[in-house]
């Protein structure tokens, strides 16, 4: 269901919104884990390493596309928070058009670059063929990945984080069945593992489109909504491109890591791949909180509630710190047994290296949790410069650690690349957010006497009372800023987004 994030206790609203995101991210990580377990156990450590060898390259291109589509959803959330449903639909149309154009470019160009890029990264010869196959199939299905990310982002932007979770869970179960079938009985190798993920993502796209058509009136597009102006495209690109570049900048740092790993050999690649799967599961929990903060801030900024933004971000930071300490303790104590689930017996070197990486990462999760919350807050405010700068800092910290520390102390030096990147980015984000917080303190607040009595129809779909399934549209009071105040708020948002 769609809902406003501009009422209720901030920490409760953020937590309630982040829980489905958290479960969804865990589910998404689980089908990456299933791929790794099936490939590692069925095809062997070299095939697992080949899949891992594509990680930084896929992150460079698909990560850019993911960041781009996430940025496209920010104007949608701001328009929804301001109660402007026509602007919501125009935003969705502009984002969809840009997502389609990006998908076409990525699908046509990227497959031809796969093998040359892998060779440039010094991928070990014994891994090159399988790595190329996995990358090509993944890039050919990039459109499905992009559109699911975009559709899920706009559904979350109107306050519904539960529905994308349901569709993602369905896709995950479907992926598990397909990857076992395609890698096992059908014998399609690593290409089958990649194809299973693509088909599952395509299923999620179909489910999202059908749900929007049937259940979300505010997102039902009309012919007039597709009359996209240059200004509409410029607004979405101004927010989407920096987020895409942030992901790409971070990915360039991971390319340096990949080169160093390739030089260290197949065991190092397999260890890093396995540890990253386990690590990704933990990181997904913190990332969910950051995404929830981004949507919370965007809606409250559009709704003229800077007081809630300040309070909510402070509370979310404490939640991130507490969660990071707990997750770190789990990985430090249980890292080795978790890694052994992927590679089985006879791979002691891989297990010991991967466990070392999990200890290093787990000890520094607090910095990562703060990073996700503060960067999400700044992105929700429409700020682009500082998050981009933090991406550049991460690039240099990650690449420097891989090149310098990797040469000095081997795999342990490479393992330190991510924590050092997190620490460097957090050092930039803290003063930047404190400055934004001071600006928010000077903004007018749309209090009760400034809020109209208008209500917004909110579709409630699914189990809403016990085991009953209720399909209804209820009327829920929503803070609506008067037109003159809303114009001033939007103008201020546009001025701040330039910085």
C-alpha positions, 0 to 999 in steps of 0.5 A: 500500500502507499502511505505518507511518511510525514506523520507518526514517530520518525524512528518507528516510521523509518523502522517500519518502512525499512523492515520490508526493504531489509527483508527484500535486500536479504532475499535478493542477497539470498539468491546471489548466495544460492547462485554461489552455492550451486556454482561452487558445489556443482561446478567447482571453485574455479567456476565460482571464481569465474563468477566472482571475476565479473563482479567489479565489471558488472558493478561498473555498468549495472551499478551505474544503471541502478544508481541512475534509476534510484535517483529518478525516484527522488522527484517522485517521492518529493512530489508525493510528499507534497500531495501533487499526484500529477507531478508524481505521474509526470515524474514516473513517465520521465524516469521510465523513458530514461530507464528505457533508453539506458537499458537499450544502450547497456544491452547493445554495447556492454556484451561486446565489451565483456571479454576485452574488459576481463582481459584488461583486468588480468583475469586468470586464463583458466577463468576467462571463458566462464567469466565472459559467458556469465558477463554476456548473459548478465548484460543481455538481461540488463533491461530486466534488472534496470526496470525492476529496480526502477519500478520497485523504487517508484513504488517505494517512493509513494510509501509502499515498501512491502509490495516490492518485497513480495515480488522479490520473494517470488522471483527469488524462489523462482530463481532458486528453482531455475538455477538448480535446473539450469546448472544441474540437469540441463548442464548450462554451466555459469551461463545458466546461473546468469540466465536464471537471475535474468528470467527471475528479474523479468518475472518481477518486472511483470508483477510490478507492472500488473500491480501498478495497473490494478492497485495504485491509482496515483501511478496509473499513467494517462496519455497527457503524462507522457508529454515529457518536457526537456525540463522533466528530463533535466530534473531527473538526470540532475538527480539520477546521473550523480547517483549513477556516477557515484556507483560507477566511481565506487566500482572503479575502485573495485576494479583496482581490487579485482586486478590485485585479486587476479594477480594473487590467484584463483584462491584469492578471487574465490575467497573474496567472492565468497566473503563478499556474498556473506558480507553482502547479506550483512551490508544489505541490512544497513543499506535498507535503513539508508534507503528508508531514510532517503525516502523519509527525508524526501517525503518530509522535505516535500511536505515541509517538515524539516523538524521531522527530518532532523529528528528522524536522521538522528534516530536512524543513526543510532539504529544503524550503530546498534545494528552494525555492532550486532552484525559485526559480532556475528560475522567475526564469530561465525565467519569461517563456518558460513564460508565453508557452506559455499566451498565445502571441504578441501578448500582450507586456504579459501576459507581462512582468507575469506574469514579474515576479510569478514573479521576486518569488515565486521569490525568497521560496520559502524562506519558503514551504517553511519555512511548509509544513513547520512548519504541517504539523508543528503540524497533525499534532500536532493543534494548531489555534490557531497555524495558524489565527492564521497564516491570519489573519496571511496575510489581513491581509498579503495584503489590505494589500499588494493594497490599499496597494501595489497602489494605489502601484505597481500590478501589482507591489504586488499581486504582492508580496501572496503573499510578504509573507503567507508571511513574516508566517505564517512569523514566527509558526510558527517560535516556535510550533514551537520551543515544541512541540518543547520539549514533545515533548522532555519526552514519554516515548518508546516505545523498543524495551523498551516496544514490544510484539512485535505486528505489523500486517498491511500489504497490499502491492499492485502492482509489489513485485518487479521487473516482477512484480505481487504481491498479498499481505498481509505482516506487518510489525512496528509499534511498538505502545504498551501500552494504559496508555501509549497512553491517556496519549499520546492524553489528552495529544494531546487537551489539546494540540489545544485550543491 
